[in-house]
Amino acid sequence: MEQIFMAEVAQEIAARTKAERCKQEEIRITGSSKRKSGALPTPIVPGKHKNRRVVGAATAAAATPTHATPTTTTTSSTSSAAAAVQPAVTPLTSTPITTAVTTAVTTPVVTTHPNTNTPTSNHRSKKEKLLCICRTPYDETKFYVGCDLCNNWFHGDCVGITEEMSKSLSEFVCSECKHARETQELYCLCKQPYDESQFYICCDRCQDWFHGRCVGILQSEADNIDEYVCPNCQRNSGINFANMKNLGSKDFEQLRKLIKQIQSHKSAWPFMEPVDPTEAPDYYKVIKEPMDLQTIELRINQRYYKKLSEFIGDMTKIFDNCRYYNPKESPFFKCAESLESYFVSKVKGLRDKLLDGK
């Protein structure tokens, strides 16, 4: 009876997925696909600031790295004299990034007093952020200009721009971002070029950018990290130790329990099995590293993963792929957001158990 029930559930999920895929394919054909709309007017360069949501074309709230990193900014700006906006980091690339954003920044964000909204204000309680090429804390008595690509802030005096000159600027790009536009930087532990489909996080210590999947950090998890320090800078921090620790027999038992819980979640249905190419004909042309829960479960049973970060990396692929391929309004996108939040809450407990066995 149980086998019959499971077969019926599988058929129901497959039918539901197929129906949604057909619906989304119709949307894509009519031109509403997120991947076909709203390209940024200029190439995006990974910025050096700390809005860590660095996701190629995944969401409108994504950020992009600079000189040492990638991400896409979605800052709403009305004029170059607008109030300072929290800089969003933008990924670095030598070619234009066609990513969906609600309002692309077309003019530099310039402010004489970037006080309450300055890049440093959110983190004063931790430590003051260093700005500009002179690497000094924010000074409310000085005039600042914001780079349109990385959203770092610079003293007008340091970059040769007066407040009066800024009013006629259509764009301000810092020297590091200019260099990044002209060269193809390599990022992360894996030393790969920027990929707009992936989520990146910036290390607050070395300012390099890392794939969330390589360092075991999820996109929604990054939003709640006050200060991120990469494994290169601090390998033995709690989160890095747990993510990079070699997995043992007891750890795989925990992974088996976790994957079962994830598969039972109400938002897991689109990700249970590999995407059927007959339902999404261009999926495997767009998505280069497909992943699904069935494959992850098989890898757990085969003890394929050596570290927790590798398991988290495969889970991250599911969420990144979904957000990159599907429109934000689609049920698939919403399921990815919901399931990722659930996974983040569960993986925290798993890290704690790994640390206890330290």
C-alpha positions as a printed Julia matrix, in Angstrom:
358×3 Matrix{Float64}:
  0.0    0.0     0.0
  2.82   2.38    0.89
  4.48   1.84   -2.49
  1.21   2.53   -4.29
  0.71   5.7    -2.24
  4.26   6.92   -2.98
  3.77   6.22   -6.68
  0.57   8.26   -6.68
  2.32  11.13   -4.88
  5.16  11.03   -7.4
  2.69  11.13  -10.3
  0.85  14.05   -8.74
  4.08  16.01   -8.23
  5.19  15.26  -11.8
  1.84  16.43  -13.19
  1.93  19.6   -11.09
  5.48  20.37  -12.17
  4.66  19.77  -15.82
  1.65  22.08  -15.67
  3.71  24.86  -14.08
  6.54  24.39  -16.58
  4.11  24.72  -19.47
  2.68  27.88  -17.94
  6.14  29.4   -17.44
  7.17  28.45  -20.98
  4.21  30.42  -22.3
  5.29  33.4   -20.2
  8.82  33.11  -21.52
  7.65  32.99  -25.13
  5.61  36.16  -24.71
  8.7   37.97  -23.51
  8.01  38.13  -19.8
 10.9   35.92  -18.85
 13.18  37.51  -16.33
 16.19  36.42  -18.32
 15.04  38.4   -21.37
 14.13  41.65  -19.72
 15.75  44.62  -18.08
 19.41  44.37  -18.99
 21.63  46.79  -17.13
 22.8   49.7   -19.26
 26.49  49.13  -18.46
 28.64  46.15  -17.57
 28.42  45.38  -13.88
 31.61  45.13  -11.95
 31.98  43.35   -8.65
 32.01  45.98   -6.0
 34.01  46.01   -2.83
 31.22  46.87   -0.46
 29.28  44.77    1.77
 25.78  44.28    0.54
 26.44  40.58    0.31
 23.5   39.49   -1.8
 25.58  38.96   -4.85
 23.49  36.97   -7.22
 23.9   37.32  -10.92
 20.42  37.55  -12.32
 18.76  35.86   -9.43
 16.95  38.66   -7.68
 16.42  42.35   -7.92
 18.05  42.77   -4.55
 21.3   41.22   -5.65
 24.7   42.77   -5.23
 27.93  42.63   -7.26
 31.67  42.43   -6.41
 34.48  44.71   -7.65
 38.14  44.41   -8.19
 38.1   41.2    -6.24
 34.47  40.22   -6.7
 31.01  39.91   -8.38
 27.24  40.97   -7.89
 24.37  43.03   -9.36
 23.02  46.22   -7.88
 19.44  47.21   -7.8
 19.54  50.67   -6.35
 16.62  52.93   -7.05
 17.98  56.36   -7.95
 16.27  59.45   -9.22
 19.11  61.93   -9.57
 22.8   62.31   -8.97
 22.08  64.57   -6.03
 19.87  62.03   -4.31
 20.5   61.06   -0.72
 23.18  58.44   -0.18
 21.97  54.91   -0.62
 23.34  51.86    1.15
 25.87  50.69   -1.44
 24.96  47.39   -2.98
 27.87  45.35   -4.21
 28.0   44.39   -7.88
 29.81  41.46   -9.54
 32.75  41.96  -11.67
 32.82  41.03  -15.27
 34.36  42.12  -18.5
 31.17  41.76  -20.48
 27.75  43.3   -19.91
 25.6   41.38  -17.46
 22.05  41.0   -18.66
 20.34  40.72  -15.34
 16.84  41.64  -14.34
 16.56  44.65  -12.09
 13.7   46.87  -11.12
 15.51  50.16  -11.57
 19.01  50.24  -12.97
 21.35  52.93  -11.73
 22.14  55.25  -14.57
 23.52  58.21  -12.65
 26.08  58.33   -9.89
 24.79  58.58   -6.36
 26.46  61.71   -5.05
 25.99  63.24   -1.65
 27.55  65.96    0.4
 26.5   64.36    3.66
 26.15  60.6     3.35
 25.4   60.34    7.05
 22.41  58.24    8.07
 22.39  56.37    4.78
 26.11  55.96    4.33
 27.67  52.57    3.78
 29.13  52.62    7.25
 26.11  53.57    9.31
 24.71  50.06    9.63
 27.93  48.69   11.02
 29.16  51.37   13.4
 28.29  49.12   16.32
 30.73  46.53   14.99
 33.57  48.64   13.6
 33.79  51.61   11.28
 33.95  50.82    7.6
 36.9   52.31    5.76
 35.98  54.27    2.65
 37.72  55.73   -0.38
 41.19  55.02   -1.75
 42.61  56.64    1.39
 40.89  53.97    3.55
 39.5   56.25    6.25
 36.21  56.14    8.21
 33.25  58.24    7.14
 33.61  61.96    7.86
 30.35  63.92    7.73
 32.2   67.17    7.05
 33.51  65.95    3.7
 31.92  65.56    0.27
 31.64  62.01   -1.1
 30.83  60.56   -4.5
 29.57  57.0    -4.98
 30.83  54.61   -7.66
 27.92  53.43   -9.83
 29.31  49.93  -10.12
 30.74  48.91   -6.76
 28.93  51.51   -4.63
 32.08  52.31   -2.71
 32.31  55.92   -1.52
 35.14  58.31   -2.35
 36.18  61.74   -1.11
 35.74  64.24   -3.93
 39.24  65.52   -3.17
 40.75  62.05   -3.55
 39.23  61.4    -6.98
 39.4   64.97   -8.29
 35.65  65.67   -8.36
 34.09  68.73   -6.78
 30.5   68.92   -5.59
 29.71  71.28   -8.46
 31.28  68.91  -11.02
 29.26  66.0    -9.66
 26.0   67.68  -10.63
 26.81  67.3   -14.31
 28.21  63.76  -14.12
 26.17  61.1   -15.9
 28.25  58.33  -14.33
 31.13  57.9   -11.91
 33.19  54.71  -12.03
 36.15  54.27   -9.69
 39.59  53.22  -10.94
 39.25  49.65   -9.65
 35.95  49.15  -11.44
 37.4   50.61  -14.64
 40.19  48.07  -14.41
 37.69  45.3   -13.7
 35.73  46.21  -16.83
 38.84  45.72  -18.91
 40.06  42.48  -17.38
 38.39  39.24  -16.44
 39.05  38.72  -12.74
 39.06  35.31  -11.07
 37.11  34.85   -7.86
 36.6   32.53   -4.94
 38.54  29.5    -3.69
 37.87  27.9    -7.07
 39.46  30.8    -9.01
 36.73  31.1   -11.64
 35.53  34.13  -13.65
 32.39  35.89  -12.51
 29.18  33.99  -13.21
 25.99  36.04  -13.04
 23.88  32.99  -12.21
 25.63  32.38   -8.89
 25.44  33.97   -5.46
 28.6   35.61   -4.1
 29.57  36.81   -0.64
 32.31  39.34    0.17
 34.85  38.78    2.93
 34.93  41.8     5.22
 38.58  41.21    5.99
 40.31  40.62    2.64
 37.5   42.07    0.48
 37.65  39.09   -1.91
 34.45  37.51   -3.24
 33.4   33.89   -2.88
 30.68  31.66   -4.29
 28.25  30.93   -1.49
 28.28  27.33   -2.65
 32.08  27.06   -2.26
 32.22  28.42    1.29
 28.95  26.91    2.52
 26.93  30.13    2.85
 23.41  30.5     1.45
 22.03  33.71   -0.02
 19.28  34.22    2.55
 21.73  33.3     5.31
 24.19  36.0     4.21
 21.62  38.73    4.83
 21.82  38.01    8.57
 25.6   37.88    8.87
 26.94  41.14   10.34
 30.52  40.39    9.38
 31.67  37.58    7.1
 35.26  36.32    7.24
 36.29  33.8     4.57
 38.11  30.48    5.2
 41.34  31.99    3.84
 41.32  34.68    6.53
 39.96  32.65    9.45
 39.62  28.94    8.85
 38.83  28.06   12.47
 35.86  30.38   12.98
 32.73  28.5    14.03
 30.96  28.59   10.68
 34.1   27.92    8.61
 35.24  25.05   10.84
 31.85  23.34   10.59
 31.62  23.89    6.84
 35.15  22.67    6.09
 35.33  19.78    8.58
 35.67  16.28    7.11
 32.4   14.35    7.46
 32.22  11.1     9.43
 29.66   8.26    9.69
 27.52  10.07   12.27
 27.52  13.19   10.12
 26.11  11.26    7.16
 23.31   9.99    9.39
 22.43  13.62   10.11
 22.55  14.44    6.39
 20.16  11.58    5.6
 17.68  12.87    8.17
 18.02  16.4     6.85
 17.45  15.51    3.2
 14.3   13.57    4.18
 13.01  16.63    6.05
 13.72  18.82    3.04
 11.99  16.42    0.65
  8.93  16.46    2.91
  8.68  20.25    2.89
  5.65  21.7     1.09
  7.88  23.78   -1.22
 10.16  20.92   -2.29
  7.95  19.58   -5.09
  9.64  21.39   -8.03
 13.08  20.12   -6.99
 12.47  16.45   -6.25
 13.9   15.18   -9.56
 15.97  16.54  -12.48
 14.11  19.01  -14.7
 12.44  17.26  -17.63
 13.79  18.83  -20.86
 10.47  18.2   -22.59
  8.84  20.55  -20.08
 11.57  23.21  -20.24
 13.33  22.78  -23.61
 16.02  25.41  -23.05
 16.7   24.61  -19.39
 19.98  22.77  -19.91
 21.22  25.43  -22.31
 20.7   28.11  -19.66
 21.6   26.13  -16.53
 25.12  24.71  -16.67
 25.17  22.94  -13.29
 21.72  21.39  -12.73
 20.93  19.87   -9.34
 17.95  18.25   -7.62
 17.06  16.6    -4.31
 17.1   13.09   -5.76
 20.71  13.52   -6.87
 21.71  14.99   -3.51
 20.11  12.07   -1.65
 21.99   9.63   -3.87
 25.26  11.45   -3.18
 24.64  11.31    0.57
 24.02   7.56    0.41
 27.22   7.13   -1.62
 29.16   9.34    0.82
 30.11  11.54   -2.08
 30.48  14.64    0.1
 33.72  15.1     2.0
 32.75  18.36    3.73
 29.51  20.02    4.8
 30.25  22.92    2.44
 30.01  20.51   -0.53
 26.54  19.38    0.54
 25.46  23.0     1.11
 26.96  23.85   -2.27
 24.71  21.36   -4.06
 21.66  22.67   -2.2
 22.68  26.2    -3.19
 22.79  25.14   -6.84
 19.11  24.2    -6.64
 18.14  27.64   -5.32
 20.5   29.63   -7.58
 19.42  27.73  -10.7
 15.74  28.2    -9.93
 16.04  31.93   -9.29
 18.15  32.43  -12.4
 15.89  30.51  -14.77
 12.41  31.38  -13.51
 10.62  34.74  -13.24
 10.38  36.15   -9.73
  6.58  35.9    -9.82
  6.59  32.19  -10.69
  5.66  29.44   -8.2
  9.1   27.89   -8.76
 10.92  31.04   -7.66
  8.72  31.34   -4.56
  9.3   27.68   -3.71
 13.07  28.22   -3.93
 12.87  31.15   -1.51
 10.69  29.22    0.92
 12.73  26.01    0.83
 16.01  27.9     1.18
 14.76  29.64    4.34
 13.77  26.27    5.78
 17.13  24.77    4.83
 19.03  27.66    6.45
 17.24  27.05    9.75
 18.08  23.35    9.61
 21.7   23.68    8.54
 22.44  25.93   11.52
 21.56  23.06   13.83
 23.68  20.7    11.77
 26.69  23.01   12.06
 26.21  23.15   15.83
 26.31  19.35   16.01
 29.5   19.27   13.94
 31.06  21.83   16.29
 30.03  19.79   19.34
 31.99  16.89   17.91
 34.94  19.18   17.39
